[in-house]
Amino acid sequence: EWFSESLQNTDELLVNSYHHQGVKDLGENLVEMARAPDGVLEAFYDPNYDVSLGRFVVGLQFHPERMLSDYPGCAKVYKAFGEACWAYKNLQDGWVTQDCP
């Protein structure tokens, strides 16, 4: 969902991938989101994420922080992560309950 706006009429994004390591096997329940032409896994996520409950698992092999003006999704990922952190902290502090996000 973060990059859907940039994927109109295409299924590719140009990203700044320059790593010497990569993910070989995804963990249980994680879903592939993007792969480079050479087969390197570039992005994955947990489909059970829920930002309002502080559940957020996303792996990005590229560097979206260096591409904030290239694709709106780069900033959206950071915004969602921040919101999940805030929600998790509030849940831990007892400010909200899981029944009332």
Backbone as JSON Lines, residues from 0, in Angstrom:
{"i":0,"aa":"E","n":[0.81,-1.2,0.0],"ca":[0.0,0.0,0.0],"c":[0.86,1.26,0.0]}
{"i":1,"aa":"W","n":[2.04,1.21,0.61],"ca":[2.85,2.42,0.7],"c":[3.3,2.92,-0.67]}
{"i":2,"aa":"F","n":[3.58,2.0,-1.57],"ca":[4.12,2.39,-2.86],"c":[3.11,2.28,-4.0]}
{"i":3,"aa":"S","n":[1.85,2.01,-3.68],"ca":[0.84,1.8,-4.72],"c":[0.68,3.03,-5.63]}
{"i":4,"aa":"E","n":[0.79,4.21,-5.06],"ca":[0.67,5.43,-5.85],"c":[1.75,5.51,-6.93]}
{"i":5,"aa":"S","n":[2.94,5.01,-6.63],"ca":[4.05,5.06,-7.57],"c":[4.05,3.89,-8.54]}
{"i":6,"aa":"L","n":[3.18,2.92,-8.32],"ca":[3.14,1.73,-9.17],"c":[1.96,1.76,-10.15]}
{"i":7,"aa":"Q","n":[1.45,2.94,-10.44],"ca":[0.39,3.08,-11.43],"c":[0.98,2.78,-12.8]}
{"i":8,"aa":"N","n":[0.41,1.86,-13.52],"ca":[0.84,1.49,-14.88],"c":[2.23,0.86,-14.95]}
{"i":9,"aa":"T","n":[2.74,0.37,-13.84],"ca":[4.03,-0.31,-13.84],"c":[4.1,-1.25,-12.64]}
{"i":10,"aa":"D","n":[5.03,-2.17,-12.66],"ca":[5.24,-3.03,-11.5],"c":[6.68,-2.91,-11.02]}
{"i":11,"aa":"E","n":[7.34,-1.83,-11.42],"ca":[8.75,-1.62,-11.04],"c":[8.98,-0.24,-10.44]}
{"i":12,"aa":"L","n":[9.89,-0.19,-9.47],"ca":[10.41,1.05,-8.92],"c":[11.92,0.99,-9.03]}
{"i":13,"aa":"L","n":[12.54,2.08,-9.34],"ca":[13.99,2.14,-9.34],"c":[14.44,2.55,-7.94]}
{"i":14,"aa":"V","n":[15.21,1.69,-7.29],"ca":[15.65,1.98,-5.93],"c":[17.17,1.94,-5.85]}
{"i":15,"aa":"N","n":[17.7,2.47,-4.77],"ca":[19.14,2.57,-4.56],"c":[19.64,1.34,-3.78]}
{"i":16,"aa":"S","n":[19.79,0.27,-4.47],"ca":[20.2,-0.98,-3.84],"c":[21.68,-1.22,-4.1]}
{"i":17,"aa":"Y","n":[22.46,-1.23,-3.04],"ca":[23.9,-1.47,-3.18],"c":[24.43,-2.15,-1.93]}
{"i":18,"aa":"H","n":[23.97,-3.36,-1.73],"ca":[24.33,-4.1,-0.53],"c":[25.18,-5.32,-0.86]}
{"i":19,"aa":"H","n":[25.91,-5.76,0.12],"ca":[26.7,-6.98,-0.03],"c":[26.08,-8.15,0.71]}
{"i":20,"aa":"Q","n":[24.92,-7.94,1.34],"ca":[24.21,-8.99,2.03],"c":[22.73,-8.91,1.65]}
{"i":21,"aa":"G","n":[22.02,-10.01,1.84],"ca":[20.6,-10.01,1.54],"c":[19.88,-11.11,2.3]}
{"i":22,"aa":"V","n":[18.58,-11.1,2.2],"ca":[17.75,-12.1,2.86],"c":[17.7,-13.33,1.96]}
{"i":23,"aa":"K","n":[18.04,-14.48,2.53],"ca":[17.98,-15.73,1.77],"c":[16.61,-16.38,1.91]}
{"i":24,"aa":"D","n":[16.14,-16.54,3.15],"ca":[14.86,-17.18,3.42],"c":[14.04,-16.28,4.33]}
{"i":25,"aa":"L","n":[12.81,-16.04,3.93],"ca":[11.92,-15.23,4.76],"c":[11.44,-16.02,5.97]}
{"i":26,"aa":"G","n":[11.24,-15.32,7.06],"ca":[10.7,-15.94,8.26],"c":[9.23,-16.29,8.09]}
{"i":27,"aa":"E","n":[8.73,-17.05,9.02],"ca":[7.34,-17.48,8.99],"c":[6.39,-16.29,8.95]}
{"i":28,"aa":"N","n":[5.4,-16.36,8.12],"ca":[4.35,-15.35,7.96],"c":[4.8,-14.06,7.27]}
{"i":29,"aa":"L","n":[6.06,-13.95,6.87],"ca":[6.5,-12.75,6.16],"c":[6.24,-12.93,4.67]}
{"i":30,"aa":"V","n":[5.92,-11.83,3.99],"ca":[5.54,-11.88,2.58],"c":[6.48,-11.0,1.76]}
{"i":31,"aa":"E","n":[6.93,-11.54,0.66],"ca":[7.78,-10.78,-0.26],"c":[6.99,-9.62,-0.84]}
{"i":32,"aa":"M","n":[7.65,-8.45,-0.92],"ca":[7.02,-7.27,-1.48],"c":[7.74,-6.83,-2.75]}
{"i":33,"aa":"A","n":[9.05,-7.04,-2.83],"ca":[9.8,-6.6,-4.01],"c":[11.09,-7.39,-4.15]}
{"i":34,"aa":"R","n":[11.48,-7.59,-5.41],"ca":[12.71,-8.31,-5.71],"c":[13.43,-7.59,-6.84]}
{"i":35,"aa":"A","n":[14.74,-7.53,-6.76],"ca":[15.56,-6.89,-7.8],"c":[15.68,-7.82,-9.0]}
{"i":36,"aa":"P","n":[16.04,-7.28,-10.16],"ca":[16.2,-8.13,-11.34],"c":[17.22,-9.27,-11.15]}
{"i":37,"aa":"D","n":[18.2,-9.07,-10.26],"ca":[19.19,-10.13,-10.03],"c":[18.72,-11.16,-9.01]}
{"i":38,"aa":"G","n":[17.47,-11.01,-8.53],"ca":[16.91,-11.98,-7.6],"c":[17.01,-11.62,-6.14]}
{"i":39,"aa":"V","n":[17.73,-10.56,-5.8],"ca":[17.87,-10.16,-4.4],"c":[16.54,-9.63,-3.88]}
{"i":40,"aa":"L","n":[16.14,-10.12,-2.73],"ca":[14.91,-9.66,-2.09],"c":[15.13,-8.24,-1.59]}
{"i":41,"aa":"E","n":[14.31,-7.31,-2.05],"ca":[14.46,-5.9,-1.69],"c":[13.51,-5.46,-0.59]}
{"i":42,"aa":"A","n":[12.35,-6.12,-0.45],"ca":[11.38,-5.69,0.55],"c":[10.45,-6.83,0.94]}
{"i":43,"aa":"F","n":[10.07,-6.83,2.22],"ca":[9.1,-7.8,2.72],"c":[8.33,-7.17,3.87]}
{"i":44,"aa":"Y","n":[7.23,-7.83,4.26],"ca":[6.42,-7.3,5.35],"c":[5.63,-8.42,6.0]}
{"i":45,"aa":"D","n":[5.09,-8.12,7.17],"ca":[4.19,-9.02,7.87],"c":[2.76,-8.56,7.54]}
{"i":46,"aa":"P","n":[1.98,-9.39,6.86],"ca":[0.63,-8.96,6.45],"c":[-0.32,-8.76,7.63]}
{"i":47,"aa":"N","n":[0.07,-9.18,8.82],"ca":[-0.76,-8.97,10.01],"c":[-0.42,-7.69,10.75]}
{"i":48,"aa":"Y","n":[0.31,-6.79,10.08],"ca":[0.66,-5.55,10.75],"c":[-0.6,-4.75,11.03]}
{"i":49,"aa":"D","n":[-0.54,-3.99,12.11],"ca":[-1.65,-3.1,12.47],"c":[-1.03,-1.92,13.2]}
{"i":50,"aa":"V","n":[-0.87,-0.83,12.47],"ca":[-0.21,0.35,13.01],"c":[-0.88,0.83,14.29]}
{"i":51,"aa":"S","n":[-2.21,0.76,14.34],"ca":[-2.93,1.28,15.52],"c":[-2.66,0.45,16.77]}
{"i":52,"aa":"L","n":[-2.17,-0.78,16.6],"ca":[-1.83,-1.63,17.74],"c":[-0.32,-1.75,17.94]}
{"i":53,"aa":"G","n":[0.44,-0.97,17.19],"ca":[1.88,-0.99,17.35],"c":[2.55,-2.19,16.73]}
{"i":54,"aa":"R","n":[1.87,-2.87,15.83],"ca":[2.46,-4.04,15.15],"c":[2.92,-3.61,13.77]}
{"i":55,"aa":"F","n":[4.24,-3.66,13.57],"ca":[4.8,-3.16,12.31],"c":[6.08,-3.92,12.02]}
{"i":56,"aa":"V","n":[6.05,-4.76,11.0],"ca":[7.26,-5.47,10.58],"c":[7.41,-5.27,9.07]}
{"i":57,"aa":"V","n":[8.45,-4.54,8.7],"ca":[8.76,-4.28,7.3],"c":[10.27,-4.37,7.15]}
{"i":58,"aa":"G","n":[10.72,-5.06,6.13],"ca":[12.14,-5.12,5.83],"c":[12.39,-4.49,4.48]}
{"i":59,"aa":"L","n":[13.24,-3.48,4.44],"ca":[13.59,-2.81,3.19],"c":[15.09,-2.91,2.98]}
{"i":60,"aa":"Q","n":[15.49,-3.55,1.91],"ca":[16.91,-3.72,1.62],"c":[17.5,-2.46,1.01]}
{"i":61,"aa":"F","n":[16.66,-1.66,0.38],"ca":[17.13,-0.4,-0.2],"c":[17.05,0.7,0.87]}
{"i":62,"aa":"H","n":[17.4,1.92,0.51],"ca":[17.46,3.03,1.47],"c":[16.41,4.08,1.16]}
{"i":63,"aa":"P","n":[15.18,3.9,1.66],"ca":[14.13,4.89,1.37],"c":[14.42,6.26,1.96]}
{"i":64,"aa":"E","n":[15.21,6.32,3.02],"ca":[15.52,7.61,3.62],"c":[16.32,8.5,2.67]}
{"i":65,"aa":"R","n":[16.94,7.9,1.67],"ca":[17.69,8.67,0.68],"c":[16.85,8.93,-0.57]}
{"i":66,"aa":"M","n":[15.59,8.51,-0.54],"ca":[14.73,8.63,-1.71],"c":[13.39,9.3,-1.36]}
{"i":67,"aa":"L","n":[13.35,10.09,-0.32],"ca":[12.09,10.66,0.15],"c":[11.39,11.52,-0.91]}
{"i":68,"aa":"S","n":[12.14,12.16,-1.78],"ca":[11.51,12.99,-2.81],"c":[11.25,12.21,-4.1]}
{"i":69,"aa":"D","n":[11.72,10.96,-4.18],"ca":[11.53,10.17,-5.4],"c":[10.16,9.49,-5.46]}
{"i":70,"aa":"Y","n":[9.75,8.92,-4.34],"ca":[8.48,8.19,-4.28],"c":[7.77,8.55,-2.98]}
{"i":71,"aa":"P","n":[6.49,8.9,-3.05],"ca":[5.74,9.21,-1.82],"c":[5.76,8.05,-0.81]}
{"i":72,"aa":"G","n":[5.84,6.83,-1.29],"ca":[5.85,5.67,-0.41],"c":[7.01,5.63,0.56]}
{"i":73,"aa":"C","n":[8.13,6.22,0.18],"ca":[9.29,6.22,1.07],"c":[8.96,6.96,2.37]}
{"i":74,"aa":"A","n":[8.32,8.1,2.25],"ca":[7.93,8.84,3.45],"c":[6.77,8.15,4.18]}
{"i":75,"aa":"K","n":[5.87,7.51,3.43],"ca":[4.73,6.84,4.05],"c":[5.17,5.69,4.95]}
{"i":76,"aa":"V","n":[6.22,4.99,4.55],"ca":[6.73,3.89,5.38],"c":[7.21,4.44,6.71]}
{"i":77,"aa":"Y","n":[7.96,5.53,6.68],"ca":[8.46,6.13,7.92],"c":[7.32,6.66,8.79]}
{"i":78,"aa":"K","n":[6.33,7.26,8.16],"ca":[5.18,7.77,8.92],"c":[4.45,6.61,9.61]}
{"i":79,"aa":"A","n":[4.23,5.52,8.89],"ca":[3.55,4.36,9.48],"c":[4.37,3.78,10.62]}
{"i":80,"aa":"F","n":[5.69,3.71,10.44],"ca":[6.56,3.19,11.49],"c":[6.46,4.06,12.75]}
{"i":81,"aa":"G","n":[6.5,5.38,12.57],"ca":[6.39,6.3,13.71],"c":[5.05,6.15,14.42]}
{"i":82,"aa":"E","n":[3.98,6.02,13.65],"ca":[2.66,5.84,14.24],"c":[2.58,4.53,15.02]}
{"i":83,"aa":"A","n":[3.19,3.48,14.47],"ca":[3.2,2.18,15.17],"c":[4.0,2.28,16.47]}
{"i":84,"aa":"C","n":[5.12,2.99,16.43],"ca":[5.92,3.17,17.66],"c":[5.12,3.91,18.72]}
{"i":85,"aa":"W","n":[4.43,4.96,18.31],"ca":[3.62,5.75,19.23],"c":[2.5,4.9,19.84]}
{"i":86,"aa":"A","n":[1.83,4.13,18.98],"ca":[0.74,3.28,19.46],"c":[1.27,2.2,20.41]}
{"i":87,"aa":"Y","n":[2.39,1.61,20.09],"ca":[2.97,0.58,20.95],"c":[3.31,1.16,22.32]}
{"i":88,"aa":"K","n":[3.94,2.33,22.33],"ca":[4.29,2.99,23.59],"c":[3.04,3.28,24.41]}
{"i":89,"aa":"N","n":[2.01,3.81,23.76],"ca":[0.76,4.1,24.47],"c":[0.13,2.84,25.04]}
{"i":90,"aa":"L","n":[0.17,1.76,24.3],"ca":[-0.37,0.49,24.81],"c":[0.44,0.01,26.01]}
{"i":91,"aa":"Q","n":[1.75,0.11,25.93],"ca":[2.61,-0.32,27.03],"c":[2.4,0.53,28.28]}
{"i":92,"aa":"D","n":[2.16,1.8,28.07],"ca":[1.94,2.72,29.2],"c":[0.52,2.66,29.74]}
{"i":93,"aa":"G","n":[-0.35,1.89,29.08],"ca":[-1.73,1.77,29.51],"c":[-2.62,2.94,29.15]}
{"i":94,"aa":"W","n":[-2.17,3.78,28.22],"ca":[-2.97,4.95,27.83],"c":[-4.15,4.56,26.96]}
{"i":95,"aa":"V","n":[-4.02,3.48,26.21],"ca":[-5.11,2.97,25.4],"c":[-5.12,1.46,25.53]}
{"i":96,"aa":"T","n":[-6.22,0.85,25.18],"ca":[-6.29,-0.61,25.2],"c":[-6.41,-1.1,23.77]}
{"i":97,"aa":"Q","n":[-6.16,-2.37,23.58],"ca":[-6.27,-2.94,22.25],"c":[-7.71,-2.91,21.75]}
{"i":98,"aa":"D","n":[-8.67,-2.84,22.66],"ca":[-10.06,-2.77,22.25],"c":[-10.43,-1.37,21.78]}
{"i":99,"aa":"C","n":[-9.67,-0.37,22.18],"ca":[-9.97,1.02,21.82],"c":[-8.72,1.67,21.26]}
{"i":100,"aa":"P","n":[-8.41,1.45,19.98],"ca":[-7.18,2.02,19.4],"c":[-7.18,3.54,19.36]}
